[in-house]
Amino acid sequence: MRPRTWVLLLAAVFALLQLASVTGRDTPDSKNYVAYALALGGADKREAAAATIDWTCAGRASLARRGQSVDVVRFHRPDPTSRVAAECRADALERVERRLAAGQTDGHIPPFMKPRLKQIFEVRPGYPVFLLPFVTALGVTWGVWTASVLVAVAGGVLVFLILRTLSVSVPLALTGQALYYILPCGTTAMRPMAEGLMLALTLAAVWGCALALTGRTRAGTALAGGGLLALFAVKHSQSLFLGLALAVAGAAVVVARRRRGRAPGRGVVAITAVGCCAALGTLLLARLLHYPAESESMQDLLTDHFGRPDRTRPWPEFLHLQANFWLEWARRQAQQPLFVAALAAGLWGALRRPAFGCFLLAAAATGFLTHAGHPDINIWGERLIVLAWLLPVVGVPLLLEPVLRRTLPLPAQGLGRQPTHSMR
């Protein structure tokens, strides 16, 4: 079969597997994004809240039914679906109505939470805009599921295209696509949150880096810049982190090449400039639009989502928490070192392409920056650090490439094949 057929087959298998859980993937953040999308489609606060609550409560009821069915004590009891859904819906609607009656009617999102916390989601219109056509055409349940599948599938396809741009053989490029679906990237991308779209846009920027390094500077620069610009609408902190990371990586490549007496290369300089512009532009635009500052995010963390009074000395407490967090994080990784081992393998593979490897490492490092910005050890599934998994997803195929070429010489033709240029 042709490479594109294998790509589509992998994507189709992944999509079919997701039918196992059409509902029940939502998190507390999900209802804000879904209600935002419904509001953009013309629903008023009560309509958006009711539709979103019906969806989240149906998911909760489904999880309750599945959990009871395998509970060794309660599996024979009556189906709890109707009871759980009704209780969930009544409680959620009562809280929304109470807040609406108290005058919390500003913004697009219904008052599921305190106004200061809601403001953090109001400045992230990118994912709701992405959801809008799907929930409009298919309804909330199937619209959210379809959007999640498509954005997750797109991430895997982008991994394939990155590896083919680097002249990696088709089997290993498909391996990278499969790793994206199998590892936490795929699971997180299927969650109805901004992370799936954030992963895809970050990969688009990384693909732009690969294109620029292989001689297609204009296309690569446009793709990286477009990805960073879209990230501002999805989650502006990621646009800032990725812009800074790419600028630092590009500067490192320029310095290393100059020390060897080599020209930096148009592609490296262009990506470095794009990263600098993205970082500075994000800071400036966020200030002009009066987005919540880093201090607000810190207070959100330290006050348990503004449930307690603001901290008078947040920085010392934040740094103290940082030290405790990373110590506990390291201890847990030592107990279950799969993530660390995967990062090490990915880094080893990335070092085989030093210039591209610097940009890949920079993109993966934004996962650590994101988690450092919100050092909460209880965050579900460590989703904040999920971007770090891009290092093994792309790096492991690069690590295996010499082994495969020695054992099984393959033709160089296929989807996404680009001329080979030096990555050193």
GUTILUM-70895 format. One record per residue (C-alpha): residue number from 0; residue in one letter; x, y, z. Coordinates in pm, 1 decimal, m for minus. Example, Ala and Ser with C-alpha at 12.3 -4.5 7.8 and 13.67 -1.06 7.14 Angstrom:
(atom 0 'a' (1230.0 m450.0 780.0)),
(atom 1 's' (1367.0 m106.0 714.0)),
//
This chain:
(atom 0 'm' (0.0 0.0 0.0)),
(atom 1 'r' (103.0 360.8 m51.5)),
(atom 2 'p' (227.1 556.8 253.2)),
(atom 3 'r' (m83.1 775.2 262.6)),
(atom 4 't' (m296.5 460.8 281.6)),
(atom 5 'w' (m105.8 343.3 588.6)),
(atom 6 'v' (m141.4 688.4 744.0)),
(atom 7 'l' (m517.2 685.0 690.9)),
(atom 8 'l' (m543.3 326.3 813.8)),
(atom 9 'l' (m365.1 409.0 1140.9)),
(atom 10 'a' (m584.9 713.8 1186.1)),
(atom 11 'a' (m899.9 510.1 1115.7)),
(atom 12 'v' (m803.8 238.5 1364.9)),
(atom 13 'f' (m737.9 502.3 1630.4)),
(atom 14 'a' (m1071.9 672.5 1558.5)),
(atom 15 'l' (m1264.6 344.6 1578.4)),
(atom 16 'l' (m1107.8 261.8 1913.6)),
(atom 17 'q' (m1234.7 594.2 2050.4)),
(atom 18 'l' (m1591.8 472.9 2007.5)),
(atom 19 'a' (m1531.9 280.1 2329.8)),
(atom 20 's' (m1588.2 605.7 2520.9)),
(atom 21 'v' (m1797.8 865.0 2343.8)),
(atom 22 't' (m1884.6 1035.8 2673.2)),
(atom 23 'g' (m1718.2 1051.1 3011.3)),
(atom 24 'r' (m1389.1 1205.1 2896.0)),
(atom 25 'd' (m1470.4 1553.5 3019.8)),
(atom 26 't' (m1282.6 1731.2 3298.8)),
(atom 27 'p' (m1392.0 2032.0 3508.3)),
(atom 28 'd' (m1237.8 2255.6 3239.7)),
(atom 29 's' (m1432.2 2094.8 2955.2)),
(atom 30 'k' (m1769.1 2248.6 3034.9)),
(atom 31 'n' (m1623.1 2598.4 3005.0)),
(atom 32 'y' (m1494.0 2533.2 2654.0)),
(atom 33 'v' (m1811.5 2360.0 2536.2)),
(atom 34 'a' (m2040.9 2629.1 2677.8)),
(atom 35 'y' (m1815.0 2894.4 2521.6)),
(atom 36 'a' (m1858.8 2725.8 2181.6)),
(atom 37 'l' (m2236.7 2709.5 2223.4)),
(atom 38 'a' (m2244.9 3077.9 2320.1)),
(atom 39 'l' (m2047.7 3165.5 2007.8)),
(atom 40 'g' (m2315.6 2978.4 1812.6)),
(atom 41 'g' (m2587.9 3205.4 1949.2)),
(atom 42 'a' (m2708.9 3025.9 2262.6)),
(atom 43 'd' (m2782.9 3240.1 2564.5)),
(atom 44 'k' (m2630.7 3165.8 2905.0)),
(atom 45 'r' (m2910.4 2935.5 3022.7)),
(atom 46 'e' (m2928.6 2743.7 2693.6)),
(atom 47 'a' (m2552.8 2697.5 2680.8)),
(atom 48 'a' (m2543.0 2593.1 3045.9)),
(atom 49 'a' (m2830.1 2344.2 3009.3)),
(atom 50 'a' (m2683.7 2175.5 2699.5)),
(atom 51 't' (m2338.1 2155.8 2855.0)),
(atom 52 'i' (m2469.7 2022.7 3184.7)),
(atom 53 'd' (m2674.6 1755.3 3004.4)),
(atom 54 'w' (m2355.6 1643.9 2828.2)),
(atom 55 't' (m2133.5 1637.7 3137.3)),
(atom 56 'c' (m2398.6 1464.7 3347.8)),
(atom 57 'a' (m2454.8 1200.8 3078.7)),
(atom 58 'g' (m2081.8 1132.8 3093.2)),
(atom 59 'r' (m2084.9 1111.6 3470.4)),
(atom 60 'a' (m2381.9 873.5 3460.0)),
(atom 61 's' (m2207.0 655.6 3202.4)),
(atom 62 'l' (m1897.8 632.1 3421.7)),
(atom 63 'a' (m2113.3 546.7 3723.1)),
(atom 64 'r' (m2286.6 267.4 3531.1)),
(atom 65 'r' (m1960.1 123.3 3403.7)),
(atom 66 'g' (m1801.8 147.2 3746.6)),
(atom 67 'q' (m2090.6 m29.5 3916.9)),
(atom 68 's' (m2097.3 m305.9 3655.4)),
(atom 69 'v' (m1750.5 m421.7 3762.7)),
(atom 70 'd' (m1782.2 m344.6 4135.1)),
(atom 71 'v' (m1748.6 m676.7 4320.0)),
(atom 72 'v' (m2010.7 m571.9 4578.3)),
(atom 73 'r' (m2259.0 m358.7 4378.5)),
(atom 74 'f' (m2253.5 m510.6 4026.3)),
(atom 75 'h' (m2598.0 m672.0 4073.9)),
(atom 76 'r' (m2772.6 m352.6 4185.9)),
(atom 77 'p' (m3009.5 m150.2 3963.5)),
(atom 78 'd' (m2862.4 64.7 3685.8)),
(atom 79 'p' (m2768.9 403.4 3843.4)),
(atom 80 't' (m2768.2 597.8 3513.4)),
(atom 81 's' (m3097.6 784.3 3553.7)),
(atom 82 'r' (m3042.6 867.5 3919.7)),
(atom 83 'v' (m2686.8 996.0 3874.6)),
(atom 84 'a' (m2778.3 1203.2 3567.9)),
(atom 85 'a' (m3081.2 1359.8 3738.9)),
(atom 86 'e' (m2892.4 1446.6 4059.3)),
(atom 87 'c' (m2598.3 1586.1 3863.7)),
(atom 88 'r' (m2820.4 1798.7 3641.8)),
(atom 89 'a' (m3030.2 1937.6 3926.7)),
(atom 90 'd' (m2724.9 2032.6 4132.8)),
(atom 91 'a' (m2537.0 2195.4 3843.4)),
(atom 92 'l' (m2836.0 2391.7 3714.3)),
(atom 93 'e' (m2918.6 2517.5 4063.3)),
(atom 94 'r' (m2567.7 2657.6 4107.0)),
(atom 95 'v' (m2575.5 2828.5 3767.1)),
(atom 96 'e' (m2919.4 2979.7 3829.5)),
(atom 97 'r' (m2809.8 3109.4 4168.1)),
(atom 98 'r' (m2507.4 3283.3 4017.7)),
(atom 99 'l' (m2704.1 3426.0 3726.9)),
(atom 100 'a' (m2955.8 3567.1 3972.5)),
(atom 101 'a' (m2665.4 3725.2 4162.5)),
(atom 102 'g' (m2567.7 3915.8 3847.6)),
(atom 103 'q' (m2282.4 3699.4 3712.2)),
(atom 104 't' (m2386.0 3744.1 3350.1)),
(atom 105 'd' (m2074.1 3887.3 3185.8)),
(atom 106 'g' (m1862.8 3712.2 2923.2)),
(atom 107 'h' (m1947.7 3416.1 2701.9)),
(atom 108 'i' (m1924.7 3134.1 2956.9)),
(atom 109 'p' (m2212.0 3060.2 3196.5)),
(atom 110 'p' (m2115.7 3104.7 3564.1)),
(atom 111 'f' (m2003.8 2751.0 3640.2)),
(atom 112 'm' (m1731.6 2896.1 3863.3)),
(atom 113 'k' (m1607.9 3210.9 4031.9)),
(atom 114 'p' (m1569.2 3517.3 3803.7)),
(atom 115 'r' (m1190.2 3539.8 3840.4)),
(atom 116 'l' (m1144.0 3177.8 3741.1)),
(atom 117 'k' (m1390.5 3210.7 3453.2)),
(atom 118 'q' (m1187.6 3501.7 3314.5)),
(atom 119 'i' (m892.3 3267.2 3259.3)),
(atom 120 'f' (m1105.8 3064.6 3015.8)),
(atom 121 'e' (m1269.4 3367.0 2852.9)),
(atom 122 'v' (m931.5 3464.3 2702.0)),
(atom 123 'r' (m895.2 3124.9 2529.1)),
(atom 124 'p' (m1138.2 3145.3 2235.7)),
(atom 125 'g' (m933.9 2924.4 2002.1)),
(atom 126 'y' (m1060.8 2584.4 2112.8)),
(atom 127 'p' (m1428.3 2695.6 2139.4)),
(atom 128 'v' (m1405.1 2838.9 1785.1)),
(atom 129 'f' (m1266.5 2503.8 1670.1)),
(atom 130 'l' (m1552.9 2320.0 1844.2)),
(atom 131 'l' (m1824.6 2549.3 1710.5)),
(atom 132 'p' (m1893.6 2390.5 1368.1)),
(atom 133 'f' (m1895.0 2040.3 1514.6)),
(atom 134 'v' (m2136.3 2105.4 1802.5)),
(atom 135 't' (m2355.8 2309.4 1568.6)),
(atom 136 'a' (m2379.8 2033.4 1308.1)),
(atom 137 'l' (m2371.1 1721.2 1526.8)),
(atom 138 'g' (m2490.1 1831.4 1868.7)),
(atom 139 'v' (m2279.1 1844.3 2180.8)),
(atom 140 't' (m2209.1 1474.0 2237.8)),
(atom 141 'w' (m2107.4 1369.6 1888.0)),
(atom 142 'g' (m1974.0 1713.1 1797.3)),
(atom 143 'v' (m1724.9 1716.2 2084.2)),
(atom 144 'w' (m1626.3 1354.2 2017.3)),
(atom 145 't' (m1573.0 1416.4 1644.8)),
(atom 146 'a' (m1369.5 1730.6 1706.9)),
(atom 147 's' (m1153.5 1543.6 1958.4)),
(atom 148 'v' (m1092.8 1255.8 1717.3)),
(atom 149 'l' (m998.2 1487.8 1433.1)),
(atom 150 'v' (m755.3 1695.1 1638.9)),
(atom 151 'a' (m595.3 1381.0 1784.3)),
(atom 152 'v' (m566.0 1221.9 1438.9)),
(atom 153 'a' (m415.5 1544.2 1302.7)),
(atom 154 'g' (m143.1 1533.2 1567.6)),
(atom 155 'g' (m36.8 1184.8 1458.9)),
(atom 156 'v' (m37.7 1282.7 1090.5)),
(atom 157 'l' (179.9 1584.1 1171.8)),
(atom 158 'v' (431.6 1355.6 1342.4)),
(atom 159 'f' (442.5 1145.3 1025.0)),
(atom 160 'l' (497.3 1455.1 809.1)),
(atom 161 'i' (774.6 1585.2 1035.2)),
(atom 162 'l' (962.6 1256.8 1014.2)),
(atom 163 'r' (919.7 1229.1 637.2)),
(atom 164 't' (1042.6 1585.8 597.0)),
(atom 165 'l' (1357.1 1469.2 777.3)),
(atom 166 's' (1388.9 1184.2 524.4)),
(atom 167 'v' (1301.4 915.7 778.9)),
(atom 168 's' (1174.6 595.4 618.6)),
(atom 169 'v' (801.4 534.9 591.7)),
(atom 170 'p' (786.9 248.4 848.6)),
(atom 171 'l' (955.7 463.7 1112.6)),
(atom 172 'a' (744.8 767.5 1026.5)),
(atom 173 'l' (438.7 546.8 1077.7)),
(atom 174 't' (593.7 432.1 1405.7)),
(atom 175 'g' (605.0 794.3 1518.2)),
(atom 176 'q' (239.2 838.3 1424.6)),
(atom 177 'a' (146.6 525.3 1618.6)),
(atom 178 'l' (348.1 637.1 1921.9)),
(atom 179 'y' (154.5 963.5 1926.2)),
(atom 180 'y' (m172.9 771.5 1943.5)),
(atom 181 'i' (m52.1 513.9 2198.5)),
(atom 182 'l' (136.4 737.0 2440.3)),
(atom 183 'p' (m36.5 1000.4 2660.2)),
(atom 184 'c' (m43.0 1247.7 2367.9)),
(atom 185 'g' (m331.1 1059.6 2207.5)),
(atom 186 't' (m521.3 1011.6 2532.2)),
(atom 187 't' (m485.1 1377.6 2626.4)),
(atom 188 'a' (m572.9 1499.0 2277.2)),
(atom 189 'm' (m902.5 1308.2 2302.1)),
(atom 190 'r' (m999.5 1496.4 2616.9)),
(atom 191 'p' (m1233.5 1789.8 2536.0)),
(atom 192 'm' (m982.4 2052.2 2646.1)),
(atom 193 'a' (m739.8 2291.2 2481.9)),
(atom 194 'e' (m444.9 2050.4 2511.4)),
(atom 195 'g' (m531.4 1848.1 2199.4)),
(atom 196 'l' (m536.0 2153.2 1975.0)),
(atom 197 'm' (m230.8 2288.6 2155.7)),
(atom 198 'l' (m39.1 1968.1 2079.5)),
(atom 199 'a' (m135.8 1981.5 1711.2)),
(atom 200 'l' (m36.2 2347.5 1673.1)),
(atom 201 't' (293.8 2288.5 1851.2)),
(atom 202 'l' (364.0 2001.7 1612.0)),
(atom 203 'a' (276.3 2230.2 1320.1)),
(atom 204 'a' (542.8 2473.3 1443.5)),
(atom 205 'v' (792.9 2186.7 1476.4)),
(atom 206 'w' (711.9 2078.2 1121.1)),
(atom 207 'g' (782.3 2436.0 1016.5)),
(atom 208 'c' (1125.0 2405.9 1180.9)),
(atom 209 'a' (1193.0 2084.0 990.1)),
(atom 210 'l' (1090.5 2243.0 660.4)),
(atom 211 'a' (1310.4 2547.6 723.9)),
(atom 212 'l' (1610.1 2327.5 806.6)),
(atom 213 't' (1566.1 2122.2 489.5)),
(atom 214 'g' (1574.4 2420.7 256.0)),
(atom 215 'r' (1206.2 2526.9 244.9)),
(atom 216 't' (1261.4 2837.4 453.1)),
(atom 217 'r' (961.9 3038.6 340.3)),
(atom 218 'a' (710.0 2756.7 390.3)),
(atom 219 'g' (867.7 2653.9 720.3)),
(atom 220 't' (871.0 3006.9 857.0)),
(atom 221 'a' (508.9 3064.4 757.6)),
(atom 222 'l' (399.9 2737.0 918.0)),
(atom 223 'a' (590.1 2799.3 1242.1)),
(atom 224 'g' (462.6 3156.3 1260.9)),
(atom 225 'g' (106.2 3050.2 1187.7)),
(atom 226 'g' (120.6 2781.5 1455.1)),
(atom 227 'l' (247.6 3030.2 1713.4)),
(atom 228 'l' (m16.8 3284.5 1618.5)),
(atom 229 'a' (m296.6 3028.9 1649.9)),
(atom 230 'l' (m155.9 2916.3 1984.5)),
(atom 231 'f' (m211.2 3267.2 2118.3)),
(atom 232 'a' (m585.8 3220.7 2070.7)),
(atom 233 'v' (m584.8 2868.8 2214.5)),
(atom 234 'k' (m362.7 2929.4 2518.5)),
(atom 235 'h' (m139.9 3234.2 2506.6)),
(atom 236 's' (102.3 3100.4 2767.5)),
(atom 237 'q' (197.4 2820.4 2525.1)),
(atom 238 's' (259.8 3076.4 2251.0)),
(atom 239 'l' (492.8 3258.6 2488.9)),
(atom 240 'f' (672.7 2944.2 2606.4)),
(atom 241 'l' (713.0 2797.7 2257.5)),
(atom 242 'g' (828.0 3130.3 2111.1)),
(atom 243 'l' (1092.0 3166.6 2383.3)),
(atom 244 'a' (1199.7 2804.5 2350.0)),
(atom 245 'l' (1240.0 2821.7 1970.8)),
(atom 246 'a' (1432.1 3150.2 1999.5)),
(atom 247 'v' (1672.3 2998.6 2253.7)),
(atom 248 'a' (1714.0 2682.2 2046.7)),
(atom 249 'g' (1780.3 2882.9 1731.9)),
(atom 250 'a' (2035.4 3100.4 1910.9)),
(atom 251 'a' (2211.6 2787.4 2037.6)),
(atom 252 'v' (2232.0 2644.4 1684.6)),
(atom 253 'v' (2364.4 2975.3 1547.2)),
(atom 254 'v' (2636.4 2993.2 1814.8)),
(atom 255 'a' (2735.6 2628.5 1765.0)),
(atom 256 'r' (2763.9 2668.6 1389.2)),
(atom 257 'r' (2962.5 2990.3 1411.4)),
(atom 258 'r' (3209.7 2826.8 1648.3)),
(atom 259 'r' (3268.0 2563.2 1381.7)),
(atom 260 'g' (3317.5 2834.3 1122.2)),
(atom 261 'r' (2988.9 2764.8 947.7)),
(atom 262 'a' (2712.8 2998.4 837.6)),
(atom 263 'p' (2403.1 2978.4 1058.3)),
(atom 264 'g' (2172.8 2909.1 765.8)),
(atom 265 'r' (1866.2 3102.3 652.6)),
(atom 266 'g' (1625.8 2854.8 802.4)),
(atom 267 'v' (1772.1 2868.9 1151.9)),
(atom 268 'v' (1785.5 3248.6 1151.2)),
(atom 269 'a' (1427.3 3272.3 1024.4)),
(atom 270 'i' (1287.5 3037.0 1290.3)),
(atom 271 't' (1484.2 3217.6 1560.8)),
(atom 272 'a' (1336.6 3548.6 1448.5)),
(atom 273 'v' (986.0 3401.0 1443.4)),
(atom 274 'g' (1032.0 3271.0 1798.7)),
(atom 275 'c' (1151.0 3610.5 1923.4)),
(atom 276 'c' (860.2 3788.7 1755.7)),
(atom 277 'a' (610.8 3539.6 1898.5)),
(atom 278 'a' (740.5 3579.0 2254.0)),
(atom 279 'l' (749.8 3957.2 2242.3)),
(atom 280 'g' (421.5 3980.7 2054.0)),
(atom 281 't' (247.6 3754.0 2306.2)),
(atom 282 'l' (363.8 3965.4 2599.4)),
(atom 283 'l' (260.5 4289.8 2430.8)),
(atom 284 'l' (m75.9 4170.3 2300.2)),
(atom 285 'a' (m169.1 4006.5 2631.2)),
(atom 286 'r' (m105.4 4336.6 2808.3)),
(atom 287 'l' (m299.6 4537.3 2550.6)),
(atom 288 'l' (m597.4 4300.2 2577.8)),
(atom 289 'h' (m578.4 4304.7 2959.7)),
(atom 290 'y' (m541.7 3928.9 2986.6)),
(atom 291 'p' (m499.8 3788.0 3339.5)),
(atom 292 'a' (m135.7 3827.3 3440.6)),
(atom 293 'e' (91.8 3557.8 3581.3)),
(atom 294 's' (11.4 3684.6 3929.8)),
(atom 295 'e' (m354.6 3592.2 3878.5)),
(atom 296 's' (m257.9 3240.4 3773.9)),
(atom 297 'm' (m38.5 3213.8 4082.7)),
(atom 298 'q' (m321.0 3323.5 4310.4)),
(atom 299 'd' (m551.8 3071.4 4139.5)),
(atom 300 'l' (m302.3 2798.5 4226.9)),
(atom 301 'l' (m229.5 2903.0 4585.8)),
(atom 302 't' (m590.8 2978.7 4680.2)),
(atom 303 'd' (m734.7 2655.4 4535.7)),
(atom 304 'h' (m913.0 2828.6 4246.2)),
(atom 305 'f' (m986.8 3145.6 4443.7)),
(atom 306 'g' (m1166.6 2952.9 4716.3)),
(atom 307 'r' (m952.1 3119.2 4982.6)),
(atom 308 'p' (m822.8 3472.0 5039.5)),
(atom 309 'd' (m540.5 3591.4 4812.9)),
(atom 310 'r' (m189.9 3525.1 4940.1)),
(atom 311 't' (m6.6 3837.2 5052.0)),
(atom 312 'r' (338.3 3694.5 4970.9)),
(atom 313 'p' (272.3 3462.4 4675.2)),
(atom 314 'w' (624.4 3437.7 4533.7)),
(atom 315 'p' (795.8 3281.0 4839.4)),
(atom 316 'e' (509.3 3034.7 4874.1)),
(atom 317 'f' (515.5 2957.2 4502.0)),
(atom 318 'l' (891.2 2888.6 4504.3)),
(atom 319 'h' (855.7 2674.3 4815.3)),
(atom 320 'l' (584.1 2473.9 4641.6)),
(atom 321 'q' (802.6 2443.9 4330.8)),
(atom 322 'a' (1083.7 2281.4 4529.7)),
(atom 323 'n' (843.4 2039.0 4698.7)),
(atom 324 'f' (665.3 1962.0 4372.5)),
(atom 325 'w' (971.2 1867.8 4168.1)),
(atom 326 'l' (1115.6 1661.1 4452.8)),
(atom 327 'e' (792.8 1461.6 4475.7)),
(atom 328 'w' (768.3 1444.5 4095.2)),
(atom 329 'a' (1121.7 1299.5 4074.2)),
(atom 330 'r' (1041.8 1045.1 4346.0)),
(atom 331 'r' (734.3 925.0 4156.5)),
(atom 332 'q' (927.0 904.6 3830.2)),
(atom 333 'a' (1191.3 692.1 4000.6)),
(atom 334 'q' (919.1 449.1 4107.4)),
(atom 335 'q' (772.3 430.4 3756.1)),
(atom 336 'p' (1051.0 540.4 3518.7)),
(atom 337 'l' (873.1 485.0 3186.2)),
(atom 338 'f' (842.9 859.3 3120.0)),
(atom 339 'v' (1207.7 928.8 3205.4)),
(atom 340 'a' (1324.7 632.8 2995.3)),
(atom 341 'a' (1113.7 752.0 2702.5)),
(atom 342 'l' (1256.0 1102.8 2734.9)),
(atom 343 'a' (1611.0 964.2 2739.7)),
(atom 344 'a' (1547.6 756.5 2426.1)),
(atom 345 'g' (1387.2 1053.2 2252.9)),
(atom 346 'l' (1677.5 1280.4 2345.5)),
(atom 347 'w' (1926.9 1024.2 2213.8)),
(atom 348 'g' (1741.8 1013.7 1884.4)),
(atom 349 'a' (1710.4 1392.3 1865.6)),
(atom 350 'l' (2087.4 1429.2 1911.3)),
(atom 351 'r' (2137.0 1238.6 1584.9)),
(atom 352 'r' (1996.5 1549.6 1411.7)),
(atom 353 'p' (2155.3 1823.7 1627.2)),
(atom 354 'a' (1997.7 2129.3 1462.7)),
(atom 355 'f' (1647.4 1986.6 1439.6)),
(atom 356 'g' (1698.5 1813.3 1773.6)),
(atom 357 'c' (1746.0 2151.0 1942.1)),
(atom 358 'f' (1409.1 2272.5 1812.5)),
(atom 359 'l' (1237.8 1944.4 1903.4)),
(atom 360 'l' (1385.0 1959.5 2252.7)),
(atom 361 'a' (1268.2 2320.3 2282.5)),
(atom 362 'a' (910.8 2226.2 2193.8)),
(atom 363 'a' (912.9 1934.8 2439.4)),
(atom 364 'a' (1057.3 2157.7 2712.9)),
(atom 365 't' (741.3 2370.5 2703.6)),
(atom 366 'g' (568.9 2081.7 2879.8)),
(atom 367 'f' (800.6 2127.9 3177.1)),
(atom 368 'l' (754.9 2504.8 3163.8)),
(atom 369 't' (376.8 2464.1 3168.0)),
(atom 370 'h' (388.5 2229.2 3465.0)),
(atom 371 'a' (632.7 2457.6 3645.5)),
(atom 372 'g' (381.9 2737.9 3602.1)),
(atom 373 'h' (117.4 2530.1 3779.6)),
(atom 374 'p' (295.9 2284.0 4012.2)),
(atom 375 'd' (m8.8 2088.4 4126.4)),
(atom 376 'i' (75.6 1721.1 4176.5)),
(atom 377 'n' (m295.1 1631.1 4165.1)),
(atom 378 'i' (m359.2 1749.1 3808.1)),
(atom 379 'w' (m528.5 1464.6 3620.0)),
(atom 380 'g' (m287.9 1241.4 3428.7)),
(atom 381 'e' (m8.3 1499.9 3434.3)),
(atom 382 'r' (m175.6 1660.2 3133.3)),
(atom 383 'l' (15.9 1984.2 3183.5)),
(atom 384 'i' (344.7 1813.1 3099.0)),
(atom 385 'v' (203.8 1620.9 2801.1)),
(atom 386 'l' (401.9 1828.9 2549.6)),
(atom 387 'a' (719.9 1666.8 2681.1)),
(atom 388 'w' (601.1 1338.6 2526.1)),
(atom 389 'l' (668.8 1490.3 2182.9)),
(atom 390 'l' (1038.1 1422.7 2244.0)),
(atom 391 'p' (1005.5 1040.9 2243.0)),
(atom 392 'v' (726.0 1045.3 1984.6)),
(atom 393 'v' (955.7 1208.9 1727.1)),
(atom 394 'g' (1293.8 1119.2 1878.5)),
(atom 395 'v' (1252.7 741.2 1907.7)),
(atom 396 'p' (1199.4 692.0 1529.8)),
(atom 397 'l' (1510.5 905.1 1472.3)),
(atom 398 'l' (1696.8 678.5 1714.9)),
(atom 399 'l' (1583.0 363.9 1534.2)),
(atom 400 'e' (1650.6 498.9 1186.0)),
(atom 401 'p' (2016.7 381.5 1154.8)),
(atom 402 'v' (1923.1 35.2 1282.2)),
(atom 403 'l' (1645.3 m3.4 1027.3)),
(atom 404 'r' (1859.9 126.2 742.1)),
(atom 405 'r' (2132.7 m127.5 824.1)),
(atom 406 't' (1896.6 m421.9 847.8)),
(atom 407 'l' (1638.1 m334.0 582.7)),
(atom 408 'p' (1739.8 m94.0 302.8)),
(atom 409 'l' (1428.8 91.4 191.1)),
(atom 410 'p' (1343.3 310.6 m107.0)),
(atom 411 'a' (1331.9 681.3 m31.2)),
(atom 412 'q' (1005.5 761.2 m205.6)),
(atom 413 'g' (677.8 827.9 m30.2)),
(atom 414 'l' (440.3 1077.7 121.0)),
(atom 415 'g' (611.1 1385.5 259.2)),
(atom 416 'r' (956.5 1296.5 123.5)),
(atom 417 'q' (1188.5 1595.9 111.6)),
(atom 418 'p' (1543.2 1632.5 m22.3)),
(atom 419 't' (1804.2 1536.7 234.7)),
(atom 420 'h' (1988.9 1833.1 384.2)),
(atom 421 's' (2243.3 1839.4 661.7)),
(atom 422 'm' (2094.2 1873.4 1009.0)),
(atom 423 'r' (2428.9 1925.8 1173.7)),
//
